[in-house]
Amino acid sequence: MKIPLNPLIYRFACARLRLRPLIFRILVTLTVVSFVFFMTFLIAREQAQLDTAAAARGTLIPLIIIQGVLLMLMGTGAVASGITQEKLDGVLDYQRMTPMPAWKKVLGYLFGLPIREYVLFAVTLPFLGYALIWGKVPLAAWVPFYVLFFSGVWLYHMTGFAAAMITQRWRWAARIAQGLVLVLYFFLPQLSHLGIVFFEYLTIRPALAQFIVPLLTGGGDGYPDFLEHLGGKRVPFFQFSIGAAIFSLILQAGLLALFYRMIERKWNRENAPSLGKLSGSVAFAAVLLTALGNLWQRITQIGTGPAVLDAATVVAVPMVYALLGLFAGLLILRVICPERLNFQRGLLRQRKFGWARLPWWFDEASARGVALVYALSLGGILFFIQHGVYGRMVAPGAESPVHLSAPQLWFLPLVVGLTLVYFQSTREFLGDKNQLLLGLLVWVVPILLGLVLTAASLELRSVAYFLFALSPWGLVVLVGSAPLGAASVEVSGDAARLAQARYFGLFFLMALVGYFQVSLARWQGQMRAGK
């Protein structure tokens, strides 16, 4: 019986598995894997005097690292660079016209482009089999681990696929995808120390801590430092706790669905934005709710959370949540906000069909209402988080918590919400290039000038505060750090200047929002009137 094979997988197998270069890569991989395996095994057995089973289990971590490099880094780069080359050669346009369903095409590229890396991964399997058999590793440990390993691999491959379909700078596609993998593994997981742990579960680190590391430590507490805080097997989520493996699979499945939606939109219409307003809003809500679910027990004092918190924790938790929500909101708004030309196309479409106005979820419709909803959602959740943690803040040497007034609780949500609305108006009114120029002059340059003045002389730091307040990023940090002044036992001489800088930055941001919203509304009115 003939087994049907996806023609794209067959095509890439013929192209990327040519015998001579494949043999060379297999020999290189075999040399590296065998050297690492035997060095680890022999040192553990001969030098550390471990038994054969313990020495075999000791080779698991090096083998997993090599497999991760092959599939997660090299495989993701192969997918991103392969899709980019297909776009440059015009093959992707040809594939759009073929009758094969879109999901089959996506699967063909997803498994066909990294097929060489799968073959190199297969080279490591005899060594892995020896480690599992002679190390007496139970099925209940390595089967769930490799389920999560491959779900992570497919997520990163889909990330490379989406990056190549979206980016206009084709040379950057593979680097962007590989850079995202590195950021995901080494930077974003640090947020777990503040309670936002879901980034960890987009990697294999929790699965490694749960299923593999206990085999090396005998189930004791001998975790490496970078895995110590992942030793638990359940994840806090609102008032419940979810198994780490299930939580990882749910998160990764959600991201896979999001990336597939982005790829499908670009596949059907190359000039369409990679996300629509509805799918972008779902993604934004998922980020906010997942992070809030991780923080819920810390905020509401459920479980073993401390009754009082130090000022540094009180400042860090809302500020990190604000920056995370702000970054996610800006990223989505940059995609879903129509530029001038798209808005004009929407008006032509509206007149053609005789509609009173375009539905809000259309790509060509203004995202003003969507940005307002984002601002209210993020601001409301931030107010709730601050209310939960600020009431438990204690100053050094104090016995009772420091209570903040209602205006202090509204300051950070107001700044973050205004920033989202400000970004939406500048995106639609100025367009991509002009907004980038404005972002450089208003969002970046004031922070750099403030740092230069602070480095030049500490006496100029009061001027630097006002420069920081001109940038939305700097203003978020100034406003978010305000509780440190309230918790300080000493009144700083800069306290008055900092307060003035915060209000100056807030009024400046409100003026920018008002100016660009009015200008955008006037221009859109003129377009609707046919002028």
Secondary structure, DSSP 4 states (H G I P E B T S, - for coil): -PPP--HHHHHHHHHH--HHHHHHHHHHHHHHHHHHHHHHHHIIIIIS---HHHHHHHTHHHHHHHHHIIIIIIIHHHHHHHHHHHHHHTHHHHHHHSSS-HHHHHHHHHHHTTHHHHHHHHHTHHHHHHHHHHTT--HHHHHHHHHHHHHHHHHHHHHHHHHHHH-S-GGGHHHHHHHHHHHHHHTGGGGGGGT--TTGGGSSHHHIIIIIHHHHHTTSS---GGGGGG--SEEEETTEEEEHHHHHHHHHHHHHHHHHHHHHHHHH-TTS-SS-HHHHHHHHHHHHHHHHHHHHHHHHT-TT--SSEEHHHHHHHHHHHHHHHHHHHHHHHHHHS--HHHHHHHHHHHHHHT-SS--TTSTTS--HHHHHHHHHHHHHHHHHHHHHHHTTEE-TT-SSBPPPPHHHHHHHHHHHHHHHHHHHHHHHHH-HHHHHHHIIIIIIHHHHHHHHHHHH-GGGHHHHHHHHHHSHHHHHHHHHTHHHHHH-SS--TTHHHHHHHHHHHHHHHHHHHHHHHHHHHHHHHHHHTT-
